[in-house]
Amino acid sequence: MPQTADDLDAVAVRTWCSLALDALGREREAIDAINVYPVADGDTGTNLYLTVESAAAAVEAVFAAHETGTSVPSTADAVRAMAHGALIGARGNSGTILAQLLRGMAEVLAEGAGAGRLSLALTRAAASAREAVAHPVEGTVLTVAAAAAAAAAERPADGAGAPAVVRAAYEGARTALDATPGQLAVLGRAGVVDAGGRGLVAVLGALVEAVSGRAPERAYEAPTAPPPAAAVAGVAGDCSAGDGPQDGPAFEVIYLLEAGDQAVERLRTRLDGLGDSLVVVGGDGLWNVHVHVDDAGAAVEAGVEAGRPYRIRITHFAADRLHARPEPAQRAVVVVVPGDGLGGLCAEAGATTVLARPGEPPASGELVDAIRRAHAREVVLLPNDGDLRHTAAAAAEQARAEGIRVALIPTRAAVQGIAALAVHEPDRSFDEDVVAMTAAAGATRYAELAVAERQSWTMAGICQAGDILGLIDGDVAVIGEDVPETARKVLDRMLAAGGELVTLVLGEDVPDTLADRLEEHVREGYLAVDTVVYRGGHQCAPLLIGVE
C-alpha cells in the first residue's frame, strides 16, 4: 500500500494507474448504465476502462525498461508514459477527454510533483480538456474536472501536502458530480449523474489512495439500481436543443493522427462542420480525433488531408442509439490483424477485427471490447500471434464471465487466421465449426520476412544488420540479401513438405511485381499449387506467407 508522500513519484503514478483501472473495472457496468449524453450508447464506463488500461500498460512498460538496473523511472518519465498511453488508447468521447486531462496534468507534473504542482496540474488539466472540446457543455465531465481543480486550488499548499490537495480535488469533483442533473436537462429527466464525470470521480479517488495510502472516506455511492434501459432510451429520444442529439449523426469516428498544429486547426474547423461531439486531443505531432458524423468517409478523408490517420475506428450508432442493443447473433468471429489491409479483408468476411499496430499489441480489454461489439452469443477468437496467447485467454475468460460462449483458437500468424476464417460456417454447430477452423489453422504453415536490426546468431547462422531473414514457424530458416530471393528460398523449403495453396500477404511498401514473380515461381515449380495474394497494408513484416 502506498505511503503518504508530499510528492507524486513514479511509483505513486504506477499505483494510481493500477488503482484507477481497478476502480473503473468495478464501476464499468454501472457507468455504462447511466450513459445518456451525448449519445445513450451505454459504453462510457467501458471506454474509460480501456483508456486507463492503455495508460497503465504504458507506465508498466517504462518500469519494465528499468528492470535490469537498480533505479526506477523518474516522475517525468512515468507521467509522460501515462499520458501517451491514454492518448493512443483513448476510446469514445469520455476516454478522449480523460486522455487530455491526463496530458494536461503530465505537462505540469513532469516539472515537479509536490502539493502546489498537483494543484496547478489539475488546473491545467481542466483547462486543456475544455479547449479540446469544440462546444463545451456544462453538467458534463468538463464541469466536474473544473470543480476538482478549483477545490484543489483553494486548499493551501503550505503544510497540507499532496494527500490533502488531492482529497480536496476529489471532494470538489464529487460535489460537482451530484449537481450535474440540475445542469444538464437530459440527466435530470433520466435521474442520473453524468457518466463521464462519475468515471473521473473514480479516477480521482484512486489518486487519493495512491498518495495517501487510504481510499477516500466518502466513496461515491451509486444508485441502488441503474435506470431501466427503456427509461433511458425514452429520455435520450426526448433531448431538447443543447441537451444532446435526438436524431443525431449516424457514426462515431475515432483515429490517431500524425500531423502538425496548423493542419490540426484546419481539421478542427472542417470536422466541426461535418458533425458534433468533436474532441481533438494531443500535441507534439500526435493527436487523437473523435467526432460524430453522418459521413464517416468525409471525416477520415479530412484526417488524410491533415496528416496520417491510423487506428481508424468507425462505429454505427443505429444499433446502439437510445440504449437499445441489437438482438445478439448466434455466432461471430473476432480476429486480430497486423495491418489495415487484412482488417478490411476479414471485415468483408463478416469478422470483427482488432488492429495490432507494429510494437503495439492489443490489450485484453480491447479484445473483450471487440467480443462485446460482435453482439453474438458464440464467438470464435483468433489472436493470430503466439505472444498474445495469455492476453487472448484472459479476454476469453472475461467474456465467458459475461455469459458469452467463447472458443479461443490459438492461431500464431495472420495466415492461419485467414485459413480458419475461410472455412467458417455459422450455420453448423458451434463445436463443429470450431473443430473445422482449428484444423484449417493447424494445417497452415506460416512464414514471414523480416529485416535484421543487428548482428546476431540464428538457427540459420550469423546474420548482419540489414540482412533479410526468412522465418518459418517462428524460427529463422533463411538469411538472404534481398526480399525476392529470400522469399523464393522460403517458399521452396515450405513446399518441399507438400502443399496445395500458397497465401501471400504483401506489406505496404512492397511492390505488386514481387507477388507476380513469386506466383510465377510457384506456378513453374509446383504445378498443383495455387497462389492467392492479399495486400496487408501497414504491417511490420514486408511479406507474410502461408502454405496449406
C-alpha positions in Angstrom: 0.0 0.0 0.0 1.4 3.4 -0.9 2.6 5.7 2.0 1.6 9.3 2.5 4.0 11.5 0.5 4.5 15.1 -0.4 5.4 14.3 -4.0 3.8 12.2 -6.6 6.7 10.0 -7.6 6.9 7.3 -10.3 5.8 4.5 -8.0 2.8 6.5 -7.0 1.9 7.2 -10.6 2.1 3.4 -11.3 -0.1 2.7 -8.2 -2.6 5.4 -9.3 -3.0 3.8 -12.7 -3.5 0.4 -11.2 -6.0 1.6 -8.6 -7.9 3.6 -11.3 -8.1 0.6 -13.5 -9.5 -1.5 -10.6 -12.0 1.2 -9.7 -13.2 1.6 -13.3 -13.4 -2.2 -13.6 -15.7 -2.3 -10.6 -17.9 0.5 -11.8 -17.8 -0.1 -15.5 -21.2 -1.6 -15.9 -22.9 0.9 -13.6 -21.3 3.8 -15.5 -22.4 2.3 -18.8 -25.9 2.0 -17.5 -26.2 5.8 -16.8 -24.6 6.9 -20.1 -27.3 9.1 -21.7 -25.2 12.0 -23.0 -24.1 12.9 -25.7 -25.4 9.6 -27.1 -27.1 6.9 -25.0 -24.9 4.1 -26.3 -24.0 2.6 -22.9 -20.3 2.5 -23.3 -18.8 5.3 -21.2 -17.6 3.0 -18.5 -16.1 0.6 -20.9 -14.3 3.4 -22.9 -12.9 4.9 -19.7 -11.6 1.5 -18.6 -9.9 0.8 -21.9 -8.3 4.3 -21.9 -6.9 3.8 -18.4 -5.8 0.3 -19.3 -3.7 1.7 -22.1 -2.2 4.3 -19.8 -1.4 1.7 -17.2 0.3 -0.5 -19.8 2.4 2.3 -20.9 3.6 3.0 -17.4 4.3 -0.7 -16.8 6.5 -0.6 -20.0 8.5 2.2 -18.6 9.1 0.3 -15.3 10.0 -2.9 -17.3 12.7 -1.0 -19.1 14.3 -0.3 -15.8 14.1 -3.9 -14.5 17.8 -4.7 -15.4 19.0 -1.8 -13.2 18.5 -0.7 -9.7 16.8 2.6 -10.5 13.2 3.4 -11.0 11.8 5.7 -13.7 11.6 9.4 -13.0 8.3 11.0 -12.3 8.6 12.8 -15.6 9.0 9.5 -17.5 6.1 7.9 -15.6 3.6 10.8 -16.1 4.5 11.2 -19.8 4.1 7.5 -20.4 0.7 7.6 -18.7 -0.4 10.5 -20.8 0.9 8.9 -24.0 -0.7 5.6 -23.3 -4.0 7.2 -22.6 -3.7 9.2 -25.8 -3.1 6.2 -28.1 -5.7 4.1 -26.3 -8.4 6.7 -25.8 -11.9 5.3 -26.6 -15.1 7.3 -27.1 -15.9 10.8 -26.2 -15.2 10.2 -22.5 -11.9 8.4 -23.0 -10.7 11.1 -25.3 -11.4 13.8 -22.8 -9.8 11.8 -20.0 -6.7 11.4 -22.1 -6.4 15.2 -22.4 -7.0 15.6 -18.7 -4.0 13.3 -18.0 -1.9 15.0 -20.7 -2.6 18.4 -19.0 -1.5 17.0 -15.7 1.6 15.4 -17.2 2.7 18.7 -18.7 2.9 20.2 -15.2 4.0 17.2 -13.1 6.9 16.4 -15.4 8.5 19.6 -14.0 7.8 18.7 -10.4 5.1 16.9 -8.4 4.7 18.5 -5.0 1.4 19.6 -3.5 1.5 23.0 -5.2 2.3 21.4 -8.6 -0.5 18.9 -8.2 -3.0 21.8 -7.8 -1.5 23.5 -10.8 -1.7 20.2 -12.7 -5.4 19.8 -12.1 -6.0 23.4 -13.2 -4.0 22.8 -16.4 -5.9 19.5 -17.0 -9.3 21.1 -16.7 -8.4 24.0 -19.0 -6.8 21.9 -21.7 -9.7 19.4 -21.7 -12.2 22.3 -22.2 -10.1 23.7 -25.0 -10.0 20.3 -26.7 -13.9 20.1 -26.9 -15.3 22.1 -29.8 -18.5 23.1 -27.9 -18.2 22.6 -24.2 -21.4 21.8 -22.3 -21.9 22.3 -18.5 -23.1 19.3 -16.4 -20.5 17.0 -18.0 -17.1 15.7 -17.1 -15.7 19.1 -18.0 -17.7 20.7 -15.2 -16.5 18.0 -12.7 -12.9 18.5 -13.8 -13.1 22.3 -13.3 -14.6 21.8 -9.8 -11.9 19.4 -8.9 -9.2 22.0 -10.0 -11.0 24.8 -8.1 -11.2 22.8 -4.9 -7.6 21.9 -5.1 -6.5 25.5 -5.7 -8.4 26.6 -2.7 -6.5 24.2 -0.5 -3.4 25.9 1.0 -0.4 24.1 -0.2 1.8 25.1 2.7 1.9 22.2 5.1 -1.1 20.5 3.5 0.9 18.1 1.4 -0.2 16.2 -1.7 -2.8 14.0 0.1 -4.8 17.0 1.3 -4.7 18.6 -2.1 -6.0 15.5 -4.0 -8.6 14.9 -1.3 -9.9 18.4 -1.8 -10.0 17.8 -5.6 -11.9 14.5 -5.1 -14.4 16.1 -2.8 -14.9 19.0 -5.2 -15.4 16.6 -8.1 -17.9 14.5 -6.1 -19.9 17.6 -5.1 -20.0 18.8 -8.7 -21.0 15.4 -10.0 -24.0 15.3 -7.7 -25.1 18.7 -9.2 -24.9 17.6 -12.8 -28.5 16.5 -13.2 -29.5 20.1 -12.4 -27.2 21.5 -15.1 -28.0 19.2 -18.0 -31.7 18.6 -18.6 -31.2 15.2 -20.2 -29.5 13.9 -17.0 -32.3 15.4 -14.8 -35.0 13.7 -16.8 -33.2 10.4 -16.6 -32.5 10.8 -12.9 -28.7 10.1 -13.3 -25.4 11.9 -12.9 -23.1 12.4 -15.8 -21.4 9.1 -16.7 -18.1 10.7 -17.7 -18.0 12.7 -14.6 -18.6 9.7 -12.4 -15.7 8.0 -14.1 -13.5 11.0 -13.4 -14.5 10.8 -9.7 -13.4 7.1 -9.7 -10.0 8.1 -11.2 -9.5 10.9 -8.6 -10.5 8.6 -5.8 -7.7 6.3 -7.0 -5.3 9.2 -6.9 -6.3 9.9 -3.3 -5.5 6.3 -2.3 -2.2 6.3 -4.3 -0.8 9.3 -2.5 -2.3 8.8 1.0 -2.5 5.1 1.3 -6.2 5.3 2.1 -9.3 5.2 -0.1 -11.5 8.3 0.1 -13.6 8.4 3.3 -16.6 9.3 1.2 -16.6 7.0 -1.8 -19.2 7.7 -4.4 -22.4 5.9 -3.7 -24.1 4.5 -6.8 -27.9 4.4 -7.0 -29.4 1.2 -5.7 -30.3 0.2 -9.2 -29.5 1.7 -12.6 -32.4 3.3 -14.6 -34.1 0.8 -16.9 -32.8 0.8 -20.4 -36.2 1.7 -21.7 -36.5 4.7 -19.5 -33.0 5.9 -20.6 -34.0 5.4 -24.2 -37.1 7.5 -23.8 -35.2 10.3 -22.2 -32.5 10.3 -24.8 -35.0 10.3 -27.5 -36.6 13.4 -26.0 -33.4 15.5 -25.8 -34.0 19.2 -26.4 -31.7 21.6 -28.1 -28.4 21.7 -26.4 -29.1 18.6 -24.4 -27.9 16.0 -26.9 -28.9 14.5 -30.3 -32.4 13.5 -31.0 -31.7 12.2 -34.5 -28.0 12.8 -34.3 -25.2 11.7 -36.6 -25.1 8.1 -37.5 -21.4 7.3 -36.9 -18.7 7.8 -34.3 -15.3 8.2 -35.9 -12.0 7.9 -34.0 -8.5 7.8 -35.2 -4.9 8.6 -34.2 -3.4 11.3 -36.4 0.2 12.3 -37.1 0.0 16.0 -38.1 1.3 19.5 -37.3 -0.5 22.1 -35.2 -1.7 24.2 -38.2 -3.1 21.2 -40.0 -5.0 20.1 -36.9 -6.5 23.6 -36.5 -7.8 23.3 -40.1 -9.0 19.8 -39.4 -11.0 21.0 -36.3 -12.8 23.6 -38.5 -13.7 21.1 -41.1 -14.9 18.3 -38.7 -16.9 20.9 -36.8 -18.8 21.5 -40.0 -19.4 17.8 -40.6 -20.8 16.7 -37.2 -20.8 17.2 -33.4 -19.2 15.9 -30.2 -15.9 16.9 -31.7 -12.9 16.4 -29.4 -9.3 16.6 -30.7 -6.6 16.0 -28.1 -2.8 15.5 -28.1 0.1 17.6 -29.4 3.7 17.3 -30.4 2.7 15.8 -33.7 0.4 13.0 -32.4 -3.4 13.6 -31.9 -6.5 11.6 -31.1 -9.5 12.7 -33.1 -13.1 11.9 -32.1 -16.3 13.1 -33.8 -19.9 12.1 -34.5 -20.8 12.4 -38.2 -23.2 11.2 -40.9 -20.4 10.9 -43.4 -17.7 8.8 -41.9 -15.7 8.7 -45.1 -15.5 12.5 -45.2 -14.3 12.5 -41.6 -11.5 10.1 -42.5 -10.6 12.0 -45.7 -10.3 15.2 -43.6 -7.7 13.3 -41.5 -5.8 12.2 -44.6 -5.6 15.8 -45.8 -4.3 16.9 -42.4 -1.7 14.2 -42.0 -1.5 10.4 -41.5 -4.5 8.9 -39.7 -4.3 5.3 -38.4 -6.1 3.1 -35.9 -9.3 4.3 -37.6 -12.4 3.1 -35.7 -15.9 3.7 -37.1 -19.0 2.7 -35.0 -22.5 2.9 -36.4 -25.0 4.3 -33.8 -28.0 2.8 -35.4 -27.8 -0.4 -33.4 -26.7 1.3 -30.2 -28.7 4.6 -30.2 -31.2 5.1 -27.5 -29.5 2.4 -25.4 -31.0 -0.4 -27.5 -28.7 -3.2 -28.2 -29.4 -5.4 -31.3 -30.6 -8.9 -30.8 -27.4 -11.0 -30.5 -26.4 -13.0 -33.5 -25.8 -16.7 -32.9 -22.1 -16.6 -33.8 -19.3 -14.3 -34.7 -15.6 -14.3 -35.3 -13.2 -11.8 -33.7 -9.8 -11.7 -35.3 -6.6 -9.7 -34.6 -5.0 -8.4 -37.8 -1.5 -7.0 -38.3 -2.5 -4.4 -40.9 -5.4 -2.4 -42.2 -5.5 -4.3 -45.5 -6.2 -7.6 -43.8 -8.6 -5.8 -41.5 -10.7 -4.9 -44.5 -10.5 -8.4 -45.9 -11.6 -10.0 -42.6 -14.4 -7.4 -42.1 -15.7 -8.2 -45.6 -15.8 -11.9 -44.5 -18.0 -10.8 -41.6 -15.4 -10.8 -38.8 -15.0 -8.2 -36.1 -11.4 -7.0 -36.3 -8.8 -5.7 -33.8 -5.8 -3.9 -35.4 -2.4 -4.7 -33.9 0.0 -1.9 -34.8 3.7 -2.7 -35.0 5.0 -2.7 -31.5 1.6 -2.0 -30.0 -0.2 -5.3 -29.4 -3.8 -5.1 -28.2 -4.6 -5.4 -24.5 -7.1 -7.9 -23.1 -9.6 -5.1 -22.6 -9.5 -4.2 -26.3 -10.2 -7.9 -27.2 -13.1 -8.1 -24.7 -14.5 -4.9 -26.2 -14.3 -6.4 -29.6 -16.1 -9.5 -28.4 -18.8 -7.4 -27.0 -19.1 -5.4 -30.2 -19.7 -8.6 -32.1 -23.1 -8.8 -30.3 -23.1 -12.6 -30.6 -23.9 -15.5 -28.2 -21.0 -17.5 -29.5 -17.6 -16.1 -30.5 -14.5 -17.6 -32.1 -11.4 -15.7 -31.2 -8.4 -15.7 -33.5 -5.4 -13.9 -31.9 -3.0 -14.6 -34.8 0.1 -14.1 -32.7 1.8 -16.6 -30.3 2.7 -13.7 -28.0 -1.0 -12.9 -27.5 -2.0 -16.3 -26.1 -2.2 -15.1 -22.5 -3.9 -11.8 -23.4 -6.4 -13.6 -25.6 -7.0 -16.2 -22.9 -7.7 -13.5 -20.3 -10.1 -11.8 -22.7 -11.9 -15.1 -23.4 -12.3 -15.7 -19.7 -13.7 -12.3 -19.1 -16.2 -12.6 -21.9 -17.3 -16.1 -20.6 -17.9 -14.5 -17.2 -20.4 -12.2 -19.0 -22.3 -15.1 -20.5 -20.7 -15.3 -23.9 -19.6 -18.6 -25.2 -16.0 -18.1 -26.5 -13.7 -20.6 -28.3 -10.1 -19.5 -28.5 -8.2 -21.0 -31.5 -4.5 -20.4 -30.8 -3.6 -19.1 -34.2 0.0 -17.9 -34.3 0.0 -16.0 -37.5 -2.4 -14.0 -39.7 -2.3 -16.5 -42.5 -3.5 -19.2 -40.1 -6.4 -16.8 -39.2 -7.2 -16.4 -42.8 -7.3 -20.1 -43.3 -9.6 -20.6 -40.3 -11.9 -17.8 -41.4 -12.2 -19.3 -44.9 -13.8 -22.5 -43.6 -16.0 -20.7 -41.0 -19.7 -21.7 -41.4 -22.1 -20.1 -38.8 -24.9 -22.4 -39.8 -23.3 -25.6 -38.4 -23.0 -26.4 -34.7 -20.5 -24.3 -32.7 -18.3 -27.3 -31.8 -18.2 -28.5 -35.5 -17.3 -25.0 -36.7 -14.5 -24.6 -34.1 -13.1 -28.0 -35.0 -13.1 -27.2 -38.7 -11.5 -23.8 -38.2 -8.9 -25.2 -35.8 -8.0 -27.9 -38.3 -7.6 -25.4 -41.1 -5.4 -23.2 -39.0 -3.3 -26.1 -37.8 -2.8 -27.3 -41.4 -1.3 -23.9 -42.4 2.4 -23.5 -42.1 3.4 -19.8 -41.7 6.4 -17.7 -42.5 7.4 -14.1 -42.7 10.2 -12.0 -43.9 12.0 -9.5 -41.6 14.9 -7.2 -41.7 17.7 -7.9 -39.2 18.3 -5.0 -36.9 21.8 -6.1 -35.7 24.3 -8.9 -36.0 23.0 -12.0 -34.3 23.3 -15.7 -34.1 20.3 -17.6 -35.6 19.4 -21.2 -36.4 20.4 -20.5 -39.9 23.8 -18.9 -39.0 25.1 -15.4 -38.3 23.1 -12.6 -39.7 24.3 -9.0 -40.2 22.3 -5.8 -39.7 20.2 -5.2 -42.8 20.0 -8.9 -43.9 16.7 -10.3 -44.9 15.5 -13.1 -42.6 13.1 -15.8 -43.6 11.3 -17.1 -40.5 9.4 -20.4 -40.9 7.0 -21.2 -38.0 8.8 -18.6 -35.9 12.4 -19.7 -36.4 15.0 -18.2 -38.8 15.4 -20.6 -41.6 16.9 -18.4 -44.4 19.3 -15.5 -44.4 19.4 -13.5 -47.6 20.4 -10.2 -49.1 17.1 -9.2 -50.8 13.4 -9.8 -50.4 12.6 -11.7 -53.7 15.4 -14.2 -53.4 14.8 -14.9 -49.7 11.1 -15.3 -50.3 11.7 -17.9 -53.1 14.0 -19.9 -50.8 11.4 -19.8 -48.0 8.7 -21.0 -50.4 10.9 -23.8 -51.7 11.6 -25.0 -48.1 7.9 -24.9 -47.2 6.6 -26.5 -50.4 9.2 -29.3 -50.1 6.9 -30.8 -47.5 3.9 -30.5 -49.8 1.1 -28.0 -50.1 -2.0 -27.1 -52.2 -2.3 -23.4 -51.6 0.1 -20.5 -51.0 -1.1 -17.3 -49.4 1.0 -14.2 -49.8 0.3 -11.0 -47.8 2.3 -8.0 -49.0 3.3 -5.1 -46.8 2.5 -1.5 -47.5 5.8 -0.7 -49.3 6.2 -4.0 -51.2 5.5 -3.6 -55.0 3.0 -5.8 -56.8 5.8 -7.1 -59.0 7.1 -9.2 -56.1 3.8 -11.1 -55.9 3.9 -11.6 -59.7 7.4 -13.0 -59.5 6.6 -15.3 -56.6 3.4 -16.5 -58.3 5.4 -17.4 -61.4 7.9 -19.2 -59.3 5.3 -21.3 -57.6 3.5 -22.0 -60.9 6.6 -23.1 -62.7 8.0 -25.3 -59.9 4.8 -26.7 -58.2 2.2 -27.4 -60.8 -0.6 -28.4 -58.4 -0.3 -25.5 -56.1 -2.5 -22.4 -56.3 -1.5 -18.9 -55.1 -3.6 -16.1 -53.6 -2.3 -12.6 -52.9 -3.6 -10.0 -50.4 -2.5 -6.5 -49.5 -1.8 -6.3 -45.8 -1.4 -2.5 -45.7 0.8 -1.1 -42.9 2.3 -4.1 -41.1 5.6 -4.8 -39.5 6.6 -7.6 -42.0 7.2 -6.9 -45.7 5.8 -10.3 -46.6 3.7 -13.0 -44.8 3.5 -16.5 -46.3 1.1 -19.3 -45.7 1.2 -22.8 -47.1 -1.8 -25.2 -46.8 
